[in-house]
């Protein structure tokens, strides 16, 4: 006699279970995949209807420490590229020179203050010179020197082999190692002697606005600010409307 419990149809053990739905990607991951808008210096200044000085006077840059008083006192220095505003603060610099070390480690693979694209050592002892009251023998405020990324850059103009050109990605003036002959004309042409010739490669070294110095500064003495963030601050402060931003 057949057992009633055994009369049930056998279960097919070989049948594959239906695949579970893949979990939704985290919000942060989805945001990273989204394309960020590339707001440039030209767009921000066009929509604000003023230059960088106008942004300072209007208080737009105050949250980054950039005020009329701070600039007039020499504490704050501002440089710009098409993609970034670079802010240095003498009062925050402790003279540790970590920026110089991290710069050359990233760009050259070893530490060499002489060819660092950002410099504190040059003004470490006496500031801009003996008697200026700066440096370790003065007020112990140190000056962070960086490339000004000049629009009409003399280093680029006087390079005999045209090895310096604007980067399509960042707008910074960069050196093409394949063209550079290490003649040092860029160093002589620059009023601040920012390009330097590496004794190891016999090539010119120059700031490419990579931002490594800012990332590694323990005191926030160097900031690389996106123009997109400045555009948002213009909106927050009521300088322009969001509609103006998109039209720009």
N, C-alpha and C positions, 0 to 999 in steps of 0.2 A: 504494500500500500504506500502510495506516495505521500510524503509529509507535506501538509498544506503550506508550511513555511518555505518549503523548497520550490513551490510552484511559481514563485515570482520570477520575472524575467531577470537574467543575470545582468549585472552592471558592467558595462564595457570599461575595463580598467585602462585601456589604451587611449581612450578619448582624452584629448588635451583640454584642460580647463580654459575657459574663455579668458583672454588676457585682461588684466585690470587696467583701468584707465590711468594714464600717466599723471602723476601729481602736477598740479599747476606750478609754474616757475615762480620763485619768490618775486615779490614786487621790486626789490632792489635789482634783481637780475634782469627783469623786464625793462627797468629804467635804463640799465647800462646798455641794453641792446638798442634802445631808442636813439635816434640820431640827434645829437645836441646841435642847437643852432649856433653858428659861428658868427658871433657879433664882433665887429672889428672897431678899431679906433675911429676910423672915418665915419662909420655909421653912428656911433655914440655922439661924436662931436657935431655931426650934421643935425641930428635930432635935437640936441641941446642948444644948438645955435650959438655955440661959443667954443673957445679953446680950452685947454687944460686949466689955464689960469681962471677961467670963468667957473669951472667946476669947483675949484678951490674956494673962490670967493663965495659961491653959492652954498658952500657947506656940504656938497655931495660927497666929498672924500674924507670928511671928518672922522667917520667910523674906522678909517685906516690910519688915523693920526695925522692926516695931511690937512693942516690949517695954515692960514696966512702967517700967524705968529710963529709956528714951528718952522716954516720955510724961511722966514726973515731972520730967525735966530741961527740958521745954519744947521739945525738939528735934523731936519728932514730933507731928503733929496729925492726927486722924482724923475724917472726916465720912462719913455714909452716905446713900445713896438706896435705893429699893427694888431697883435693879439694879446698883449699884456701891458699892464702898468707896473713898473718896477719901483718899489719904494724902499729906501734905506733910512734907518733911524739911528743916529749916532748915540743917542741916550740909551738905547737898548744894547748896543754892541759892547761886549765885555773884553774884546781883544783876544778871544780864545783861538782865533784863526782856523776854526773848524771848517768854515766856508771854503778856505783855500785848499785844505786837505781833501775835502769831499769833491771839490771841483776837479782837481787833477786826478783823483782816483777814478772818477767816473769817465773823464774824457781822455785820460792818458794811461791809466792803469797803474800809476805810481804817484807818490806825493812829491811835489816840486813847487815850492812857493814862487819861484822865479817866473814860471809860466802859468800860474793860476789866473783864470779869467776874472776873478774877483780878488781884491787885495786889501788887506788890513795892515800887513807888515810894513808897507811903504811909509805909513804915517804913524806907526806904533810908538815910536820914541818921542817925537816932537810935533806931531800933528802935520800941518802942511809945511812946517819948517821951524828952525830954531827961533824962539821968541814969539811964536804964534799962540802959545798957551795951550796947545793940544797934546795928546799923547800921554804916555806914562809919566813923563816929567812935567806935565801940566795938569789939566783938569781930568785926566784919565778917561776922556771921551775919545773914541777912536773913529776914524773916517773910513767907511766902506767904499772903496773905489771900484767902479764897474764901467764897462763900455757904455757910451752914450747912444750907441746905435744911430748915429747921425744920418739924417736923410741924405745929405750931400757929403758922404763919408770920404775924408781925405785919404784914409788907408786904402779904400777901394779905388779912388781916383788916381793915386800915384803908384799903384801896383803895376810894374812894367809888363807882367804877363796876364793881367786881368784874372788873378786867382781868387779875388774876393767879390762876392755877389750876394744879392738879397736872397734869403731862403724863401722858396715858394710857400712853405708851410707856416713859418713863424714871422717872416719879414726881417729877421735879424741878418746882419751882414756876416757871412760865414766864409771860411777859407776852403778852397778846393785843394786838398793835399797833392793831387795828381798834377796840378798846374804850378803850385808854389815852388819857387827855386830857393827860398830861404835867404833872399838878399837883404831883408830888413828894412826895405823902403817904407813899408807900412808902419813900422815902429817909429821911424823918423818923421813920417808925415803926420801921425796922430798927435794932436796938441797935448794929450794926456799919456802918451806912450803906452797905450793899453795892449796892442798886439806885441807879442814877444816871440822870439825864435827859440825853439827847443834845441838844446844841445845834443839831445839823443836822436832826433829825427831830422834836424836842420830844416824844419818847416815852421811856418808861422802858426801861433796859437791865438785864438780869439774867442770872445764870448759868443755863444750860440743861443743864449737865453733858454737854457734847458731847465733852469729852476732848481738844480740840485743844491746850490748854496742856501736857498731859502728853506728847502726841505730839512736841511741838516742844522740850521741855525737854532741853538737851544733857547734863544731869547726873543725870537721874532724880529730881529733887527733888519731882516731882508724879507720883503713880501713880493710875490708875483701875483698880481690881481687880474683876473679875467675881465675883459671889457664887458662881457655879458653881465657880470655882477655889478659893474658900475652903471650899466643901463638900468638894471633893476632898482638900484639906489636912486637914480634919477626919477623913476616912476614913484618910488616910495616917498620921496621928498616933494613930489608935486611939480618937479621941474618940467616934465613932459608927461604925456599920457601914453598908455600902452598902444593906442592906435598909431601914435607918432613913431614908436619904435618899429612896428611892423612895416610902416610905410618907408622908413629909412632903410 
